[in-house]
């Protein structure tokens, strides 16, 4: 892996659009610290504008598939494989409706991600604080029942850097189990290659929205069994591209 390649792509996007960034980012910071002045829709729309700007000016090609599989009614749980830090952006960029995110608190203090997590509905998990995790998943359950959508990456990280699927954490599935909501599996293909030396920005990063898993399909299962069910669905799809 050559992370200098990914940094080069990002640097070119920043240097060629310095004026826009000087204008856009400070406003994003301002909105993040003055949320009472804006509606949720306004904050989400501005975040999406920044995400779209970052992706398109980096010349990255992100292509969605299976949009017809997205449930019509909100209040579902998106579960995706995790290949790179870019993955949440790929979902936000291709997803046609609002969706919040569940992520490790340790990554939420970085510039840009910090602001995104303030402007878009997010639940931060302090993994070493059991009470905090229990409280977060309780809030996620309430939100799902209220019709909010969330995305989660059950592998909990992307250290593998080879695109292969890791183990899914069973705890990630407590909220959909309790909310009795649909689970939408997502298979992201080739985002880990962004930092490859030979990566070309014309090579598409694919976001596949698979058929949703209805609550009736996992009713009576343990969270471990649900995790395995979702993982297998994603793996079956990844097998098509990992030959």
Steps between C-alpha positions, in 0.01 A plus 500: 500500500625848421322765703698774325285427195179575691654811657605618153143469369370697797773766477423567134131543583584742782761703313284545191198606705661692783260795479190279519640317802580829675135597454326165555683349796478798741125510438482130581684566828270791579190289438639222718529737798174688434264214428200680650505742206443226243255220434614137479430507127717809451791351693475168319479671160812708568692195617397314189614798292845481660520122458399527135758773449777292660422191291445668165797736526720203590387350168386185678229305321242353738225291341189373684318178416174359632340829602166332432569276802486790746182467713232755422427562868769661716617344824745237375855396582776511237781249562807528279841342468787735583802532269613860551428820693333616176210252536250717695549777242429254219168407660397859571594595144288226341213471748185690394368573851626614839701248698686530829819319593630287786875520551787471746541819702877493440458605136248778562746764619677548168432811289211457255385174664445697821272745320318228305419321826354819642288583196380150411326275752775285651558267791856484632607183676749518784596134471673482838198652674228235522241742637560739210460222242179372660359853510594562134332183377192583708477838323555335162213261571270793581609684186438197279151462646443871432587455133866604485753306293849405619810355338746284688822315416482184716864405437596796716801599289685465171852399604505203258564717191430210264126533448422173677208483740578483872290373788180687581447613859175355632436804719446710189170322445334561836319812380336359184409188696321707764351745249385210283601691187629402154876455458648621172831324417751703298806369318767760422744385232855628447508803731814353661679546167488880526844493662650253251787638293335381178152626586336712232221739592309374196469159669158501669444444869179299512228525763256209476171524690384141542150370565383599849458243773150528645453473879303180448807344340716538810226480761604270784870513412772608740709806411787262416278316252376826348859620460589177319192526277584855391869420459421203275273711279776756450769234452294324232492825304867582556594153371389613154775765498772332707610226264 
